[in-house]
Amino acid sequence: MTNKEKRCDSYNKLINDIKDYSEEEKLIRVNNFFNQIFYIKDSEQYKVKDYWASREETINSGMADCEDYVIAKFHTLLDLGVDEEKLYLCYCILKGQEHHTVLLYYDKENSYPIVLDNYNKRMVCLPDREDMSPVYAFNTSRAFIQKNKKGKELNVEKINNVKKLRNLIK
């Protein structure tokens, strides 16, 4: 069995095993599964500055950059029944000025989100991530400027990355 086949089998087993788990347990298991995938920059893997891989491409290659981890987690959690209104891709800046993307999970409308990240693998509330400054967060229907770790709603149609995400969902 090839590594690709092993990853695909592991992914299918994960989905079957956790489909009836609590939402919190799904978050933990999905985050842990994808965080095992090898990190690689798009310039090395795809020979371009920025490429958004689908979940299937990430699983098949066994390699990802931060957006790829987030897209794979986002789509997997949607497939497992997590409401999209709870999930947001968040573009942020890490201390040292490195650009990064994480997945945010809002349990309730006005709660602080939980951060699912490949860099800091421990899931914590956004205010506890002192190493990152959120810039904006979005899913296919909503977008926010993340000032002071609380969001101000934006016109989602004006965010180019929303179009990329919508194309990956189709």
C-alpha angles and dihedrals in degrees: 000000000000123000089250091054091047091052091048091049091047091050093049090047090050092052093048093045098050105034091105097039124112117274091250092054091047089054092051095046096044092046092050094046096054094039088066090067116103116259116233132162118246090238089062099039102035101016091235133102096242130013127164109213122204120240089256092053090050094049093044096048096038088220134099147160123220097279091049092053090050095047092049093048092045095052094042093052090048089052089050091057103262109148113249090226087070095053128073134169107227124204110206144161120240122214105279090044097271113152114232142169127217136173118248123205119198111197091189133015097257100028126111110260128246114237120228107194141165092210099052100027095192112096109233139158114276095245088058091059098088089163093070139055115205116223104180139341129206148164128185094288108028140036133188138189103231104220116167088355091293121100134242112199119247134192100272092206090067095059110092093200090061088064090052090051093048090051091053091052094055 
